[in-house]
Amino acid sequence: MNITKESITSEILIEFKERMRLGDEEDNNLKRILLSSLQALIKVCGDYDILTDETFKELVFERSRYAYNDSLEYFNDNFLSMINSLGIAKALDEIALEGDVNAEI
């Protein structure tokens, strides 16, 4: 999955702003924070789609909330189990896919 500015859709931005109770004046900053969180979490958890996976979206929102509040150094410790769960689930999915491909050969 190629992650670009377009990965943070208007719907994602609106949903995050509603959750954080923020106005329209911070859109560019919030998009930057959301994109940075999306990229960082895909590196750690695997290639999840923020538009279809609610658990992953929740994690992106939480990391973005920590970043917005200048508390990012606490995020990993507070969400380690969720980060690990997503990473393990993605690794198991990839192993299962590899097994399916090898079975077809």
N, C-alpha and C positions, 0 to 999 in steps of 0.2 A: 504494500500500500504506500503510495507516494503522499506524504503529508505536506500540505501547503497551506497558505493562508485561507484558501477556499475550504479547507477541512472544517473550519469553524463557521458553520452556516449561521444565517440570521436567526434561525429557530434556536440553535444552541446558545447564541449570545442572549437572546431574549429570555430563555429559560434560566440561564445563570443570573442575569440581572434581576429577575423576579425573585429568585432564591436569595440573593444578596441584598435585595431592596435598594437597588442602585438606579440612578437616572441615566439619561441618554448622553450626558456630557463626557462620559468615560469610555465610550465604545471602543476607540482605538487601543487604549491601554488594556481593557478587558480582553479584547481579541488577542493581543500579544500574550497576555498571561495564560489564556486558555490554550493557545497554540503551543506555548512552551510546555505547559503541563501535559498536553496530548503527546507531544514528541518525547518527553522524558518518560512518561509511563509506557508508551509503546516499546521503548528500548528495554524497559525492565520487565514488563508483563507480557509482551508479545503484541502481535498485530491485531488488535481489537478495533471494531468499528464503533465510534462514539454515537453514531446515529441509530444503531440497532442493539447494542449491548448496554442495558441500563446499569448494570453493576460497574462496568468500566466507565460509563459517563459519570456516575456518582463519584468515582475515585478521581476523575479529571476535575470535577467541580470542587471536591474537597481540597485537592492540591492547589487549585487556583485560589480558593478562599484563603488558604495559608499564605500563598504568595502575595495576594492582595493586602493581607494584614501584616506583612513583613515577619512572618513566623515560619517560613519554609523549613527552617532547620528542625522543627518538631514534627513535620509531616511523616517522614519515613518511620519514626518510632511509633507514632500513633496509629498508623495504617499498615504496619508491617504484615499482619496476618492477611489482610485483604490483598495486598500486593503479591504476597507469596501464593495465595490461593489462585489468583488469576494467572500468574506465571506458571504454576504447576499444571493448571487446567490446559493452558495453551500448549505446553510441552507434551502432555499426554495426547492431546488432539493431533499434534504433528507426528508423534510416534504411531498412532493408530492409522493415520493417512499413509505413512511410509509402509506399514504392514499391508494395507490394502493394495498399494502399488506393487509391492513385492509378490503378493499372492496372485496378481494378474499376469505376472511375467512367467 
